[in-house]
Amino acid sequence: MIEKFIMAGETPMHVADSERGDKCVVLLHGYLESMIVWDEFVALLTPHFRVVTLDLPGHGISLIKGEVHTMEYLAECVGETMAALGIERYSVVGHSMGGYVALAMLDNYSDRLDSVTLLSSTTARDTDEKCDRRRREIELVKAGKKSMMARLVPHAGFAPQNVKRLKDRVEDMEELILITEDEGVVAILGGMIERKDRDEQLRNSAVRHMFIFGRHDLYIPNDVAEELERTHPEARTTWLEESGHMGFIEESEKCAQAIIDFILA
């Protein structure tokens, strides 16, 4: 992977690009992550595709732009990044918040999308309860208590049976949270609070799409995932039976194979 900074419109973006392959896949990381979460996963995809990863603004070392980063703004950054790389068509795999960004790309970039994979992500906007929880997180960060999130969030992302086995990866996630700039966290949380419901838009889209769910995901309960599977018969759905929210780490080979099979179908 070749790392570089490029301009997505007026936003400098930190990007990594394998630069080889007929078909291209862009991987969008989740909240409190950065493109480095994909480092090991990328190796499973590069034999089949050109792979692009990037730091979404507010995470990693891409620039923070403003007090709120809407999903539409992040989608524009991704679209402009791909255009700057000279890539006309591509598939998007979005993990968690990255899935929200992928869905927002349906507004203006659907003609460039070969497919969309929502990896541990959903189509519905946040409930009032979840919005309130995000507002409390904003206050926590502003109060200088982000370390509390670093202690709790990573463990909740993994299925209980995987926490010990993947102890190093859990610790990596803790470190990622600690080094994410407070202003970036606040901007992203504000954008997620504002995000739209995209369920009907996805269902009616001509873009092929797939869901990948973890059977032990604490953030997306089985009943919610199963309802998405039921109400989107046009979509392919893959279940990772031994995963929580971080299936691309917990069951990386099965997750990668599902993506490969779907894109090449």
N, C-alpha and C positions, 0 to 999 in steps of 0.2 A: 504494500500500500504506500503510495506516494502522498505525503502530507503537504498541504499548501494553504495559503490564504487567498481567497478570491472575493471579488465584490459581487454581492447579490443586490442589484440596485444600488442603494446607498449604505448597505450593511456589509461590513467585512465578515466573511465566514471562514471558519477553520474547517477544512475538508480533507478527507483521505480518499484516494481513488486508486483502484487496482489497475485501471487504464487498459485492460484487455478483456475481450469477450464481445460476442455479437449482441447478446441481450444484456440489459443493464438492470440492476436492482439497487435502489437506495434504501438504506436502513435508517429509520428515525428512532432515536432513543426516547426513553420516558422521562418523567419528572424526577429531578434530583439525580439524573444520570448524565453521561456525556458519551461521545462517540467511542471512547475507549472500552465501554461495556461490550462492544461487538468484536473486540480484537480476536478472541479465539473462535468465535462463530463465523467470522469472515472466511477463515480458511476452509470451512465446509462448503462455502458457496462459490469461491473463486474458480474451482475447476469447471464450473458451468456458466458463470456469468461475470460480467464486469460489475464490480461492487463499489458503491460510493457510500461513505459514512460522513457525518458532519456533526458539529456542535450546534444545536439549535440556540439562537440568541437567548441569553439568560443562563446558559449552561456552558461548561467547558471554558474555552477561551475565545468563543465568538462574542461580538460586542453586545452590550446591553443598550437597547434603544427605547427610552421612555419608561414610564411608570407601569404600563400595562402592555404585555405582549399577547395580543389576541391570537387565537389559532389561525385566523385569516392572515395576519401579518407573518406568522411563522410559515404558513403554507406558501406565501409569496416569496419568502426567503429561499425556501427549498426549490420552488419553480425557477427562480432567477439563478440560483446556483447551478441547476442542471443545464439551463440555457447557456450560462457562462462557460460550462465545461463542454459545450457543443453536443450535448446528448439530447436528441429530439424525442425519443420515446423510452419509457422505463417503467418498471414495476416498483411499487412502494410497499415496504413492510414497516409498519408502525407499532412500536411497543408501547402499550398503555397511553400516556399522553401523546406519544408519537403517532398513535392511531387517530387521535383527535385531529392532529395536523394533516394526516393523510386524507381524512374525510373532508377537511376544509379545502383540500386541493381539488375536490370535485367541482367547486364553484368556477374556477378559471383555467384549470389545467387538465380537465378530463380527456381532452383530445390528445394529450400526451401520455396518458396512463394506459399501460398494457394491463395492469391488474393492481388491486389493493389487497393487502393482507393485514387484518387487524389482529395483532398478537397480544392477547390479554388486554383487550380494549373493547369499548362499547360504543354504541351509536347515540345513546340518549344523553341529553344535557344533565348536569348535576341536579340532584334533588335539593330542596331548600336546606335539608339537614346537612348535606354534603357541602353546600356553599358556606353554611355557618362554620363547619369544621375547617374549611379552607381559610376563612376569615380569622379564625383562632390561630391557625398556623402563621398567618401574616403577622399577627400581633406577637406571637412567640419569636419570630425572626427579628422583628423590630425591637424587641426587648433584649436581644442578644443571647437568646436561648436556643439557637439552632442545634447546639450539641445534644439537646434532648431528643430532637428528631433523628439525629445520627445514631443514637443508641437504640431507637425503637423501630424506625422504618425498615431498615434492611432485613432484620429478622422476620418481620411480618411478610416480606416479599417471597420468602422461600417456604416450601412445604416443610412441616416439622421434621420429617424423616430425612430431610436434606441439609438441615442447618449445620450439623456436625461435619458431614462429608464435605460440604462446601464452605467450611469455616473461613478459608482465605478469601473467597469471593464475597462473603458477607462483610468481612473486614474491609475489603476494597470499596464496597458500597458505602460503608460508614465514612471512609476517607473522602470519597467523592462528595458526599453531602457537606462535610466540613470545609472543603475548599471551594464549593460553589458560592459565588458572591451573594451576599444577602439581598442586594437590589435585584439580582436576577431571579432569585427565588420568589420575591414579592411580585415581580412583574409577571412571572409565569402563573402564579396562583391567581392573580387578578384576571388573567386571560382565560383560565379554566373556569372561573366563576361565570364569566360572560359567554361561554361557548354555547352554540346552538344545538338543538336536537337535529341529528342528521339521519335518522332512521329511514324516513320515507324517501329522502333524497338518494340514499344508498340503494334501497330496494328498487327504485325506478331507474337507476343508473345503468348505462350500457357497459360500464367498466366491470370486468370480472372481479369477484371478490371472495375472500376466504376469511373465516374466523379460526383462530387457534386459541383454545382455552386450556388452562390447567385445572385438573380435577380438585386440587386443594388450594385454590386461589381464595385468599381471604378478602380481596377487594372486589372480585366478581363472583358472587355465590353461584353455585350450580344451577339454581332455579332461574337466575337472570340469564346465564349463558344458554341454558336449554330453551328459554323463551326466544332468545335471539335466533337460535338454530331452527326453532319451529316456525318463526315468522319470516325467515329468510330462506325459503326452500331453493331459491336460485343460487345461493352461496354454497361453497364447500365448507365443511366444518371438520376440524381435527381436534381430538381431545388428547392431551398429554396426561396420562393417568397417574404419574408420579411427580407432578409438578405443582407448584404454587403459581405466583404471579411472574416468576422469572424463568419460564419454560425454556427459553433459548440458552440458558445456563444449566438448568436442572436436567433437561433431556435434550441436549443440544443436537445430537445426531438425528433423533426422531423429528425434532422441530425443523431442522434444516432440510431433511428429506421431504417433509410435507410441503415446504416452500418450493423446492426444486420440482417436485412432481406437478404441483399446481401451475407454476409458471410455464413449464415445458409441455403441459397438456394440450 
